[in-house]
Amino acid sequence: MAKRKQGLGWIEWLRGWMYVIYEMLFQRITASHLHNPLELPPLSDLTCIVTGSTSGIGREIARQLAEAGAHVVMAVRNPKAAHELINQWSASWHGLPLNIEVMQLDLLSLDSVVTFANAWNARLAPLHVLINNAGIFSIGEPQKFSKDGFEEHMQVNHLAPALLSILLLPSLIRGSPSRIINVNSVVSSAQLITLTRILLPLLEEEK
Ligand SMILES: NC(=O)c1ccc[n+]([C@@H]2O[C@H](COP(=O)([O-])OP(=O)(O)OC[C@H]3O[C@@H](n4cnc5c(N)ncnc54)[C@H](OP(=O)(O)O)[C@@H]3O)[C@@H](O)[C@H]2O)c1
């Protein structure tokens, strides 16, 4: 009988890391033809939820969507910071008033995800775009677990956005054709392989 493969080979592992390094070195060149900021069409018919929109990529996504006329819901763990941003954006914006609101969401708490989704679904309003942008990436820190018992990266980057997406499906269906956009990292292609290498032998032992 053929011997079962215990994990992914070094070629897959190497391919994952090559992909990450390629992206790091050539991203600027391959994206240099894109306008900055990207010009968005009028989006006044869309309602978009953006998680983690108080900083970085999410903040820019939320601002640009709002300036294009979308109804933007900033799903954040720090509502005060979100309100301050809205005030700043409104002060420097010369178009129609920005249609942005803030709702609290802490992905480190699955209760918070459920509360958020229930509150949103209770409006019986359509949701057109859910952007799962919030994420964490800590290097060199001790492993930490959420109060739900999951490793924090796993919960914030994967489990909580998955739960949020599933729970918001009734509103997304109401807004159909709707989209779920997951902002992620190419590093996941290497990390997933690393994780698989660790998990596969454990799963084999369980059998
Ligand atoms: N920047 C990059 O080069 C890069 C590369 C690859 C992938 N990404 C991915 O792109 C996404 C955005 O990255 P970024 O660079 O813009 O990161 P960032 O500036 O650190 O912003 C991350 C956002 O996620 C929020 N967040 C963190 N933990 C949360 C939690 N428990 N509940 C709710 N929100 C939480 C943060 O909220 P606070 O403001 O309250 O901290 C922040 O608004 C992430 O998913 C990241 O993995 C980024």
The ligand as a Gaussian input file, in Angstrom:
#p B3LYP/6-31G(d) Opt

LIG

0 1
 N       -0.912000      46.949000       5.868000
 C       -0.418000      45.903000       5.231000
 O        0.680000      45.944000       4.664000
 C       -1.197000      44.626000       5.160000
 C       -0.638000      43.560000       4.495000
 C       -1.344000      42.406000       4.402000
 C       -2.598000      42.301000       4.950000
 N       -3.135000      43.331000       5.610000
 C       -4.475000      43.130000       6.179000
 O       -5.266000      44.258000       5.891000
 C       -6.159000      44.520000       6.972000
 C       -5.958000      45.942000       7.426000
 O       -4.597000      46.123000       7.730000
 P       -4.012000      47.510000       8.205000
 O       -2.580000      47.535000       7.857000
 O       -4.895000      48.603000       7.751000
 O       -4.093000      47.300000       9.783000
 P       -4.273000      48.336000      10.960000
 O       -3.905000      49.722000      10.566000
 O       -3.592000      47.734000      12.136000
 O       -5.854000      48.327000      11.198000
 C       -6.466000      47.177000      11.654000
 C       -7.852000      47.553000      12.088000
 O       -8.434000      46.390000      12.671000
 C       -9.028000      46.785000      13.887000
 N       -9.074000      45.706000      14.852000
 C       -8.047000      45.043000      15.417000
 N       -8.504000      44.171000      16.319000
 C       -9.858000      44.288000      16.314000
 C      -10.889000      43.677000      17.039000
 N      -10.632000      42.780000      17.992000
 N      -12.160000      44.031000      16.784000
 C      -12.438000      44.959000      15.840000
 N      -11.508000      45.598000      15.131000
 C      -10.229000      45.266000      15.377000
 C       -8.161000      47.900000      14.411000
 O       -8.888000      48.632000      15.363000
 P       -8.187000      49.740000      16.317000
 O       -8.050000      50.963000      15.446000
 O       -9.162000      49.889000      17.425000
 O       -6.873000      49.152000      16.737000
 C       -7.871000      48.652000      13.141000
 O       -8.914000      49.558000      12.851000
 C       -5.840000      43.497000       8.054000
 O       -6.759000      42.443000       7.980000
 C       -4.456000      43.022000       7.698000
 O       -4.230000      41.685000       8.094000
 C       -2.456000      44.487000       5.735000

